[in-house]
Amino acid sequence: MTPEPYLVRLTARLADGIARQPEAFHRRHAQYLKACQNDDGGFGGRDPASDLYYTGFGLRGLLMLGALTPEIAERAAGYVQSRLEGDATVVDFHSLLYSAAIIQSATGFDVLANAPADWPERVADLLGRFRSADGGFGKTPDSKAGSTYHTFLTALCYEMLGKELPNPQAIDRFVRSRQREDGGFVEVAPMRRSGSNPTAAAVGLLKMIDALDEVTRSRVAQFLANAQSSEGGIQANAVAPLADLLSTFTGCWTLAECGELDRLDLNAARQYVRTLERPDGGFHGGVWDGGFDVEYTFYGLGAISLLA
């Protein structure tokens, strides 16, 4: 297994790159993200109601900018604690665990302090129910087939719980079954056309189980380099009409993890991301997107950091 946890490595890389941006850049995006926090302490997306998923992105963005104050974190802690009980998806578990870790790093407050002592074991046992016969993890318990994305999120949850990922050899076989001839990976088995985001999840999984070999690394790098559009950003797949900020961020991070970021036209990528930045803070998802939210703001900040 890699000695440094995946999210620790990602967080450190993003914080280093964003620190090189001017003070005015930090200030406007921090102000935007702070304004997105609701009275209950959570963050919302384009629907302003608080949601664990968007709360995670709001906290991650503020942490990256060095703008996560104890007051903001304490308010967020109340919201996250209110979501400890009840049913949750793998996406929610990931958001909850990551938010709790960020809050603890910012304030020392343990969101999970009042949870049952065996709560990590309970969550790990529940996550095990999402495993499918193909070795991956699905979107729902007892899924008939695994999802590359949900398998990646599940692996991150095990890592944050301090638990070993069960049967990593099966994960290796599962991931490799999702690679296609162009070097990229797909989300579900029937798909034939690789995607930038499933490829990022697949590489993340292979890195986490220390199974990213040189041939796979090189093929992935070529696939992602070919996914850069004339706009400068990275497309979700070969038939996507335009690039998007999510694919650009995940593609840049994956190329950085492979030591191949310079396969891109970096100046074109920087210009693309900057065109999506709002003067008052926040980012659009693409040139096609008239809206903006905390999730795309995190991707924009992250892409600028990686391309710094």
C-alpha positions as CSV (number, residue, x, y, z in Angstrom):
1,M,0.0,0.0,0.0
2,T,1.2,3.5,-0.6
3,P,2.6,5.0,2.6
4,E,0.9,8.3,2.4
5,P,-3.0,8.4,2.4
6,Y,-4.5,9.4,-0.9
7,L,-6.5,12.4,0.5
8,V,-3.5,13.6,2.5
9,R,-1.4,13.6,-0.7
10,L,-4.1,15.4,-2.7
11,T,-4.7,18.0,0.0
12,A,-1.0,18.8,0.4
13,R,-0.5,19.2,-3.4
14,L,-3.5,21.5,-3.8
15,A,-2.5,23.7,-0.8
16,D,1.0,24.1,-2.2
17,G,-0.2,25.2,-5.6
18,I,-3.0,27.6,-4.4
19,A,-0.6,29.3,-2.0
20,R,1.2,30.8,-5.1
21,Q,-1.9,32.7,-6.1
22,P,-2.3,36.4,-5.2
23,E,-4.1,37.6,-2.1
24,A,-7.0,39.0,-4.0
25,F,-7.6,35.6,-5.6
26,H,-7.8,34.0,-2.2
27,R,-10.0,36.7,-0.8
28,R,-12.7,36.7,-3.5
29,H,-13.1,32.9,-3.6
30,A,-13.0,32.6,0.2
31,Q,-15.7,35.2,0.5
32,Y,-17.9,33.4,-2.1
33,L,-17.5,30.1,-0.2
34,K,-18.2,31.6,3.2
35,A,-21.4,33.1,1.8
36,C,-22.5,29.6,0.8
37,Q,-22.7,28.3,4.4
38,N,-26.2,28.0,5.6
39,D,-27.6,28.8,9.1
40,D,-27.5,25.1,10.0
41,G,-23.8,25.0,9.3
42,G,-24.0,23.0,6.1
43,F,-23.4,24.0,2.5
44,G,-25.8,23.6,-0.5
45,G,-25.4,23.3,-4.2
46,R,-27.6,25.1,-6.8
47,D,-30.4,24.0,-4.5
48,P,-29.3,26.0,-1.5
49,A,-30.5,23.5,1.1
50,S,-27.6,21.9,3.0
51,D,-26.3,18.6,1.8
52,L,-23.4,16.5,3.0
53,Y,-22.0,16.2,-0.5
54,Y,-21.8,20.0,-1.0
55,T,-20.7,20.6,2.6
56,G,-17.7,18.5,1.9
57,F,-16.8,20.6,-1.1
58,G,-17.4,23.9,0.7
59,L,-15.0,22.8,3.5
60,R,-12.4,21.5,1.1
61,G,-12.4,24.7,-0.8
62,L,-12.0,26.9,2.3
63,L,-9.3,24.5,3.6
64,M,-7.4,24.8,0.4
65,L,-7.5,28.6,0.6
66,G,-6.4,28.7,4.2
67,A,-9.7,30.3,5.0
68,L,-11.4,27.6,7.1
69,T,-11.8,29.5,10.5
70,P,-12.7,27.7,13.7
71,E,-16.1,29.5,13.7
72,I,-16.9,28.1,10.2
73,A,-15.7,24.6,11.1
74,E,-17.7,24.6,14.4
75,R,-20.9,25.6,12.6
76,A,-20.3,22.9,10.0
77,A,-19.7,20.3,12.8
78,G,-23.2,20.8,14.1
79,Y,-24.6,20.0,10.6
80,V,-22.4,17.0,10.1
81,Q,-23.3,15.6,13.5
82,S,-26.9,15.9,12.7
83,R,-26.3,13.5,9.8
84,L,-24.7,10.7,11.7
85,E,-27.9,8.7,12.0
86,G,-30.0,7.3,9.3
87,D,-29.4,5.7,5.9
88,A,-26.6,7.0,3.7
89,T,-25.1,6.3,0.4
90,V,-21.4,5.7,-0.3
91,V,-21.2,9.2,-1.5
92,D,-22.7,10.5,1.7
93,F,-20.3,8.4,3.9
94,H,-17.3,9.7,2.0
95,S,-18.5,13.3,2.4
96,L,-19.3,12.8,6.1
97,L,-15.9,11.2,6.9
98,Y,-14.0,13.7,4.9
99,S,-15.9,16.7,6.4
100,A,-15.3,15.3,9.9
101,A,-11.5,15.0,9.2
102,I,-11.3,18.5,7.9
103,I,-13.2,19.9,10.9
104,Q,-11.0,18.1,13.3
105,S,-7.8,19.3,11.5
106,A,-9.1,22.9,11.8
107,T,-10.5,22.9,15.3
108,G,-9.4,19.7,17.1
109,F,-13.1,19.0,17.5
110,D,-14.0,15.3,17.0
111,V,-17.4,15.2,15.2
112,L,-17.6,11.5,15.9
113,A,-16.8,11.7,19.6
114,N,-20.4,10.9,20.7
115,A,-20.9,8.2,18.1
116,P,-20.9,4.6,19.4
117,A,-17.5,3.2,20.0
118,D,-18.0,0.6,17.3
119,W,-19.2,3.1,14.7
120,P,-16.2,2.7,12.4
121,E,-16.7,-1.1,12.5
122,R,-20.4,-0.6,11.8
123,V,-19.7,1.6,8.8
124,A,-17.0,-0.8,7.5
125,D,-19.5,-3.7,7.8
126,L,-22.1,-1.7,6.0
127,L,-19.7,-0.7,3.2
128,G,-19.0,-4.4,2.7
129,R,-22.6,-4.9,1.7
130,F,-22.0,-2.7,-1.3
131,R,-19.5,-5.2,-2.7
132,S,-20.5,-7.0,-5.9
133,A,-19.5,-10.4,-7.4
134,D,-17.1,-8.7,-9.8
135,G,-14.9,-7.5,-6.9
136,G,-15.9,-3.9,-7.1
137,F,-18.4,-1.9,-5.0
138,G,-21.8,-0.7,-6.3
139,K,-24.0,2.3,-5.7
140,T,-26.4,0.3,-3.5
141,P,-26.1,-2.6,-1.1
142,D,-26.0,-6.0,-2.8
143,S,-25.3,-4.4,-6.1
144,K,-25.1,-6.9,-9.0
145,A,-22.2,-5.0,-10.6
146,G,-19.5,-2.7,-9.4
147,S,-19.0,0.9,-10.3
148,T,-15.5,2.3,-10.8
149,Y,-16.4,5.6,-9.1
150,H,-18.2,4.0,-6.1
151,T,-15.4,1.5,-5.7
152,F,-13.0,4.4,-5.5
153,L,-15.1,6.3,-2.9
154,T,-15.5,3.1,-0.9
155,A,-11.7,2.6,-0.8
156,L,-11.3,6.2,0.4
157,C,-13.9,5.5,3.2
158,Y,-12.0,2.5,4.4
159,E,-8.8,4.6,4.4
160,M,-10.4,7.3,6.4
161,L,-11.8,4.8,8.9
162,G,-8.3,3.4,9.3
163,K,-9.4,0.0,7.9
164,E,-7.7,-2.2,5.4
165,L,-9.4,-2.4,2.1
166,P,-10.7,-6.0,1.9
167,N,-9.3,-8.2,-0.8
168,P,-7.2,-5.7,-2.8
169,Q,-6.4,-8.4,-5.4
170,A,-10.0,-8.5,-6.4
171,I,-10.0,-4.7,-6.7
172,D,-7.0,-4.9,-9.0
173,R,-8.8,-7.5,-11.2
174,F,-12.0,-5.4,-11.2
175,V,-10.2,-2.2,-12.2
176,R,-8.3,-3.8,-15.0
177,S,-11.5,-5.3,-16.4
178,R,-12.7,-1.7,-16.9
179,Q,-9.7,-0.6,-19.1
180,R,-10.3,-0.2,-22.8
181,E,-8.1,-0.2,-25.8
182,D,-7.6,3.6,-25.8
183,G,-5.9,3.3,-22.4
184,G,-8.8,4.9,-20.4
185,F,-11.3,3.2,-18.1
186,V,-15.1,3.0,-18.0
187,E,-17.6,3.4,-15.2
188,V,-19.6,0.2,-15.8
189,A,-18.8,-3.0,-17.6
190,P,-21.1,-2.7,-20.6
191,M,-19.5,0.7,-21.6
192,R,-17.1,0.7,-24.5
193,R,-16.1,4.3,-24.5
194,S,-13.6,5.4,-21.8
195,G,-14.2,8.5,-19.7
196,S,-11.8,10.9,-18.1
197,N,-13.5,10.7,-14.7
198,P,-13.7,6.9,-14.4
199,T,-10.0,6.9,-15.5
200,A,-9.1,9.2,-12.6
201,A,-11.0,6.9,-10.2
202,A,-9.3,3.8,-11.6
203,V,-5.8,5.3,-11.3
204,G,-6.7,6.4,-7.8
205,L,-7.6,2.9,-6.9
206,L,-4.5,1.4,-8.4
207,K,-2.3,3.9,-6.5
208,M,-4.1,3.1,-3.3
209,I,-3.3,-0.6,-3.6
210,D,0.2,0.0,-5.0
211,A,-0.6,-1.6,-8.3
212,L,-0.1,1.2,-10.9
213,D,2.4,-0.3,-13.3
214,E,4.4,1.6,-15.9
215,V,2.4,0.3,-18.9
216,T,-0.9,1.4,-17.4
217,R,0.5,4.7,-16.3
218,S,1.8,5.5,-19.9
219,R,-1.5,4.4,-21.6
220,V,-3.6,6.5,-19.2
221,A,-1.4,9.5,-19.7
222,Q,-1.8,9.2,-23.5
223,F,-5.6,8.8,-23.2
224,L,-5.9,12.0,-21.0
225,A,-3.6,14.0,-23.2
226,N,-5.8,13.1,-26.2
227,A,-8.9,14.2,-24.2
228,Q,-7.7,17.9,-24.1
229,S,-10.0,19.8,-26.4
230,S,-9.3,22.8,-28.6
231,E,-10.7,24.9,-25.7
232,G,-7.8,23.9,-23.5
233,G,-9.8,21.9,-21.0
234,I,-10.3,18.1,-20.8
235,Q,-13.4,16.4,-22.2
236,A,-15.4,13.8,-20.3
237,N,-15.1,11.4,-23.2
238,A,-14.4,11.4,-26.9
239,V,-17.8,12.4,-28.0
240,A,-18.4,15.2,-25.4
241,P,-19.0,18.4,-27.4
242,L,-17.1,20.6,-24.9
243,A,-14.6,20.3,-22.1
244,D,-15.8,20.7,-18.5
245,L,-14.1,21.7,-15.2
246,L,-14.7,18.4,-13.4
247,S,-12.9,16.4,-16.1
248,T,-10.2,19.1,-16.4
249,F,-9.5,18.9,-12.6
250,T,-9.5,15.1,-12.4
251,G,-7.5,14.7,-15.6
252,C,-4.8,17.2,-14.4
253,W,-4.6,15.4,-11.0
254,T,-4.4,12.0,-12.6
255,L,-1.6,13.2,-15.0
256,A,0.2,14.7,-12.0
257,E,-0.1,11.4,-10.1
258,C,1.4,9.7,-13.1
259,G,4.2,12.3,-13.4
260,E,2.9,13.2,-16.9
261,L,1.1,16.6,-16.4
262,D,3.4,18.2,-19.1
263,R,1.6,16.0,-21.7
264,L,-1.0,18.7,-21.7
265,D,-0.7,22.1,-23.4
266,L,-0.5,23.7,-19.9
267,N,-1.0,27.3,-21.1
268,A,-4.2,26.4,-22.9
269,A,-5.4,24.5,-19.8
270,R,-4.7,27.5,-17.6
271,Q,-6.5,29.9,-19.9
272,Y,-9.5,27.5,-20.1
273,V,-9.8,27.4,-16.3
274,R,-9.5,31.1,-16.0
275,T,-12.3,31.7,-18.4
276,L,-14.6,29.9,-16.0
277,E,-13.7,32.0,-13.0
278,R,-16.2,34.6,-11.8
279,P,-15.0,38.1,-10.9
280,D,-16.9,37.9,-7.5
281,G,-15.6,34.4,-6.7
282,G,-16.7,30.9,-7.7
283,F,-16.4,29.0,-10.9
284,H,-18.8,27.8,-13.7
285,G,-18.7,24.2,-14.7
286,G,-17.8,25.0,-18.4
287,V,-18.4,27.6,-21.0
288,W,-21.8,26.1,-21.5
289,D,-22.8,26.6,-17.8
290,G,-24.6,29.7,-16.7
291,G,-24.6,28.7,-13.1
292,F,-21.9,28.1,-10.4
293,D,-21.6,26.3,-7.1
294,V,-19.2,25.2,-4.4
295,E,-18.4,21.9,-6.1
296,Y,-17.2,23.5,-9.4
297,T,-15.5,26.1,-7.3
298,F,-13.4,23.4,-5.7
299,Y,-12.6,22.0,-9.1
300,G,-11.6,25.4,-10.4
301,L,-9.4,26.1,-7.4
302,G,-7.9,22.6,-7.7
303,A,-7.1,22.9,-11.4
304,I,-5.5,26.3,-10.9
305,S,-3.4,24.9,-8.1
306,L,-2.3,21.9,-10.2
307,L,-1.5,24.1,-13.1
308,A,0.3,26.8,-11.1
